[in-house]
Each structure stands twice: as structure tokens, then as C-alpha cells.
Amino acid sequence: MADEQQERGARIAYLVLAEGTPVATADGQRIGTVRAVRADGQKDIFDGIVIATDDGDRFVDAPEVGDIYERLVLTTLTADEAARLPEPEPGPPVIDVDPGPGTGDDASGPARPA
């Protein structure tokens, strides 16, 4: 368990979730990477995440986002449910996710509204 926790990193808030973070099903099967966070930053309401998958961008609704770690997002989805995720539709504002270290941006600050 300690090794698994080390791999995932610490739990974090959606506001500092980095683009490119792996996203997995409840049993740990990788389904994509974070492309964007959807939220209303003014009201601190998390709507979900847009993920890049082999089949294009998909939307994971907030209730389906389980735990957010520094290096992994675990959803509450099964593999079958993940395969049926919808494409993102126009919705709440997208919060510009932190691009992570080594990108030339200041990765130490919080996400910035897009």
C-alpha cells in the first residue's frame, strides 16, 4: 500500500490538477490523461474533467471522479462505463490546468481560469 501511495502522490484539489495526469478506472486500468478541468472558479463548483483518450476527448462528470492525486486520478468507473464516456459538450468554464514542471510556466501556483 505504501508503494502504491508513493506512486500516486499526495491527494490534491482539482484546482492544482496538472494536464497530462493519468486517469484510471476504479480498479486502476488507465483510460486517458487530463486535458482540462471544468469548474466554476467563482463559486468553487467542480463539474468534472475532460480527458484525452485513444478515442478522442471524453468527459468525466464530477460524481464519477473518485480521488485526485498528484500523479493519478482514480474514477469510480468500471472499464465498461469508461468505454461509454461522452464527448465533452459546452459547459461551465474550463480552468486552465497546471501544465506541470518543466514546461516553462510557473507550475507552483494554482490553476488559472481560462
Backbone bond lengths (Angstrom), bond angles and torsions (degrees), N, CA, C in turn:
res aa  C-N    CA-C-N  psi(-1)  N-CA   C-N-CA  omega(-1)  CA-C   N-CA-C  phi
1 M - - - 1.452 - - 1.529 110.97 -
2 A 1.324 117.68 -39.41 1.463 120.74 -179.61 1.524 110.98 -63.11
3 D 1.345 117.40 -40.26 1.464 120.50 178.54 1.528 110.91 -64.08
4 E 1.318 116.00 -42.27 1.459 121.03 179.34 1.528 110.50 -62.75
5 Q 1.319 116.14 -41.92 1.455 120.73 178.99 1.530 110.42 -65.27
6 Q 1.326 117.20 -38.44 1.465 121.02 177.67 1.523 111.26 -63.72
7 E 1.333 116.56 -40.92 1.467 120.87 179.33 1.530 111.45 -63.09
8 R 1.320 116.63 -39.71 1.465 121.39 -178.06 1.520 112.39 -76.51
9 G 1.321 116.70 -30.77 1.456 121.06 -173.45 1.513 110.46 84.97
10 A 1.297 115.58 -171.41 1.461 121.78 -179.27 1.525 110.54 -77.67
11 R 1.329 116.14 155.26 1.461 119.74 172.68 1.520 108.25 -67.89
12 I 1.324 115.26 142.17 1.464 120.53 -179.29 1.528 109.82 -134.70
13 A 1.313 115.99 168.61 1.461 122.46 174.97 1.526 109.69 -85.49
14 Y 1.307 116.10 156.14 1.469 120.17 179.04 1.525 112.11 -59.75
15 L 1.309 117.67 -24.79 1.465 121.28 -177.68 1.522 113.54 -64.35
16 V 1.319 117.84 -23.25 1.466 120.52 -178.97 1.530 112.34 -115.10
17 L 1.310 116.25 15.99 1.463 121.42 178.15 1.526 109.70 -67.81
18 A 1.324 116.77 127.03 1.465 121.56 -175.69 1.523 112.23 -88.89
19 E 1.331 115.33 140.53 1.450 121.87 173.04 1.525 108.12 -58.58
20 G 1.330 116.25 139.53 1.457 120.90 179.44 1.520 113.83 91.68
21 T 1.335 117.78 -5.37 1.460 120.85 177.80 1.526 108.62 -64.11
22 P 1.338 118.25 131.53 1.469 120.24 178.09 1.527 111.89 -61.41
23 V 1.333 115.40 145.86 1.464 123.02 177.73 1.519 106.62 -122.73
24 A 1.346 115.89 134.86 1.459 120.52 -175.63 1.524 111.62 -133.62
25 T 1.338 115.06 160.94 1.459 121.64 173.97 1.525 108.87 -71.82
26 A 1.318 115.98 174.59 1.468 121.44 -178.90 1.526 111.94 -59.08
27 D 1.340 116.69 -30.24 1.469 119.48 -179.94 1.532 113.00 -93.87
28 G 1.339 116.95 9.99 1.463 121.04 173.75 1.512 116.39 92.44
29 Q 1.335 119.25 5.85 1.467 121.62 178.40 1.528 109.33 -77.16
30 R 1.334 117.13 121.36 1.463 121.22 -177.95 1.525 110.86 -67.01
31 I 1.348 115.88 131.97 1.468 120.60 -178.85 1.523 112.90 -120.22
32 G 1.321 117.81 -9.52 1.452 120.19 179.63 1.515 111.73 164.64
33 T 1.337 114.65 -164.23 1.464 121.23 178.43 1.537 109.36 -134.27
34 V 1.312 115.60 153.86 1.462 120.96 -179.62 1.525 109.80 -65.73
35 R 1.327 115.78 128.70 1.455 121.87 174.01 1.533 109.25 -105.65
36 A 1.340 117.44 -40.46 1.462 121.38 -178.06 1.522 110.18 -159.16
37 V 1.327 114.91 156.75 1.461 122.51 174.81 1.523 107.24 -108.71
38 R 1.325 116.41 133.09 1.465 120.79 176.53 1.519 108.18 -104.71
39 A 1.324 115.29 123.50 1.457 120.67 -178.50 1.510 110.09 -163.49
40 D 1.317 114.87 160.14 1.456 121.40 170.59 1.521 105.49 -102.30
41 G 1.325 116.00 98.09 1.449 121.42 -176.25 1.516 113.36 -63.10
42 Q 1.330 117.44 -29.83 1.467 121.27 179.23 1.524 111.43 -65.34
43 K 1.335 115.90 -37.67 1.469 120.80 -177.10 1.521 112.58 -103.78
44 D 1.348 116.93 0.63 1.467 122.59 -177.82 1.529 111.40 54.46
45 I 1.340 115.06 48.94 1.464 121.38 177.85 1.521 108.54 -112.60
46 F 1.320 115.95 118.59 1.457 123.15 179.14 1.519 108.49 -88.71
47 D 1.348 116.68 123.07 1.459 121.54 -178.55 1.524 112.35 -98.08
48 G 1.338 118.21 -30.09 1.462 121.30 -179.28 1.514 110.61 150.28
49 I 1.338 115.14 -168.21 1.457 120.26 -179.80 1.525 110.53 -130.59
50 V 1.314 114.87 146.60 1.466 121.83 171.42 1.521 105.22 -96.56
51 I 1.340 115.87 128.99 1.461 119.39 -179.97 1.522 110.63 -119.58
52 A 1.313 114.74 148.16 1.467 121.65 174.30 1.521 106.77 -89.95
53 T 1.343 116.62 125.54 1.463 121.57 178.13 1.528 108.70 -124.90
54 D 1.312 116.43 174.29 1.467 120.79 176.29 1.526 111.61 -62.92
55 D 1.348 116.47 -22.20 1.463 121.57 -179.13 1.522 113.10 -101.46
56 G 1.334 117.30 14.80 1.463 121.33 -178.71 1.522 111.18 104.39
57 D 1.324 115.34 -177.66 1.460 119.99 -179.46 1.525 110.71 -70.18
58 R 1.338 114.90 142.30 1.457 122.20 178.47 1.519 108.18 -135.47
59 F 1.337 116.12 157.10 1.460 121.66 -179.19 1.524 110.52 -109.90
60 V 1.329 115.93 129.66 1.458 122.31 174.61 1.523 106.62 -109.54
61 D 1.332 116.39 112.60 1.455 122.37 -178.67 1.532 110.67 -66.87
62 A 1.324 116.99 149.21 1.469 122.21 -175.27 1.534 113.93 -49.43
63 P 1.348 120.23 -44.44 1.462 118.73 -179.99 1.540 113.91 -63.82
64 E 1.335 116.22 -18.11 1.464 120.65 179.45 1.521 112.74 -92.51
65 V 1.339 116.88 -6.11 1.468 121.49 176.26 1.522 105.97 -89.08
66 G 1.322 115.71 113.01 1.461 119.88 -177.49 1.508 112.40 -79.62
67 D 1.320 116.64 -86.11 1.462 122.50 -177.22 1.522 110.09 -117.05
68 I 1.321 115.35 138.01 1.459 121.33 178.27 1.516 108.32 -110.75
69 Y 1.325 114.86 120.34 1.462 122.12 178.66 1.528 108.95 -115.42
70 E 1.307 116.71 170.94 1.465 121.35 178.27 1.528 112.10 -58.42
71 R 1.332 116.82 -38.86 1.468 120.48 -173.76 1.525 114.09 -122.15
72 L 1.345 117.24 16.27 1.464 120.14 179.57 1.518 110.28 -166.70
73 V 1.341 115.18 140.00 1.462 120.95 169.31 1.519 106.20 -112.65
74 L 1.334 116.16 122.61 1.457 121.42 176.02 1.523 108.53 -100.70
75 T 1.311 116.48 123.18 1.457 120.68 176.74 1.526 108.89 -89.78
76 T 1.320 115.82 174.17 1.467 121.21 174.79 1.528 110.10 -96.19
77 L 1.319 117.31 7.25 1.460 123.61 -173.48 1.524 113.36 -81.99
78 T 1.317 115.19 149.83 1.460 121.04 167.22 1.527 107.15 -85.22
79 A 1.326 117.17 170.91 1.470 120.54 178.07 1.528 110.81 -62.21
80 D 1.344 117.44 -39.40 1.470 120.64 178.94 1.521 111.51 -64.35
81 E 1.333 116.81 -42.42 1.462 120.24 178.37 1.523 110.99 -65.59
82 A 1.314 117.14 -39.93 1.462 121.42 179.40 1.521 111.18 -63.03
83 A 1.313 117.35 -35.99 1.465 121.79 179.88 1.529 111.28 -66.61
84 R 1.324 117.53 -19.03 1.470 121.42 -178.68 1.535 113.30 -106.01
85 L 1.314 117.28 14.79 1.466 119.76 179.19 1.527 109.92 -61.01
86 P 1.338 116.86 141.80 1.467 119.60 -179.44 1.519 111.98 -79.62
87 E 1.331 114.14 160.76 1.467 119.72 170.39 1.519 107.45 -69.28
88 P 1.329 117.63 151.29 1.466 118.95 178.45 1.523 111.02 -66.95
89 E 1.316 115.61 141.70 1.462 122.33 175.71 1.515 107.97 -113.51
90 P 1.318 116.44 164.46 1.463 117.75 174.94 1.524 108.81 -55.53
91 G 1.309 115.86 137.71 1.447 119.45 -177.54 1.503 110.77 -159.54
92 P 1.332 115.01 -150.52 1.459 119.04 179.50 1.513 110.86 -59.29
93 P 1.303 116.22 163.28 1.462 120.16 179.68 1.524 111.44 -54.93
94 V 1.298 114.55 148.80 1.455 120.43 176.21 1.518 107.85 -93.99
95 I 1.318 115.77 129.99 1.458 119.96 175.30 1.510 106.74 -88.50
96 D 1.316 116.02 128.00 1.462 122.27 178.91 1.517 107.65 -66.03
97 V 1.351 116.63 110.60 1.455 119.45 -177.44 1.514 110.66 -74.65
98 D 1.297 114.23 152.39 1.458 122.91 179.80 1.526 108.56 -61.74
99 P 1.330 119.27 123.37 1.459 120.87 -177.31 1.518 113.96 -71.79
100 G 1.307 117.89 -9.11 1.461 120.69 177.71 1.504 112.48 91.37
101 P 1.322 115.69 169.69 1.463 120.07 -177.72 1.522 112.61 -66.43
102 G 1.307 114.99 151.62 1.456 120.24 174.33 1.505 114.66 83.78
103 T 1.355 117.95 9.77 1.458 119.60 -178.68 1.511 112.44 -101.09
104 G 1.328 116.23 -4.23 1.452 119.07 -178.89 1.512 112.46 94.05
105 D 1.330 117.64 -14.38 1.473 121.91 176.40 1.518 108.55 -91.52
106 D 1.309 116.00 162.94 1.450 120.54 176.17 1.528 108.04 -76.87
107 A 1.297 117.30 99.26 1.467 122.35 -176.22 1.516 111.97 -81.58
108 S 1.309 118.71 -2.47 1.449 119.41 -177.06 1.515 112.79 -86.31
109 G 1.307 118.72 -15.03 1.457 121.25 -177.11 1.529 111.96 -90.53
110 P 1.334 116.33 171.23 1.450 119.92 179.68 1.527 111.52 -72.20
111 A 1.322 115.04 168.83 1.455 120.51 176.82 1.510 109.15 -61.71
112 R 1.325 115.85 150.14 1.448 121.45 -178.34 1.509 109.58 -112.97
113 P 1.358 118.43 137.73 1.470 119.33 177.57 1.525 110.24 -57.83
114 A 1.312 115.98 137.86 1.466 121.47 -179.62 1.499 110.99 -78.59
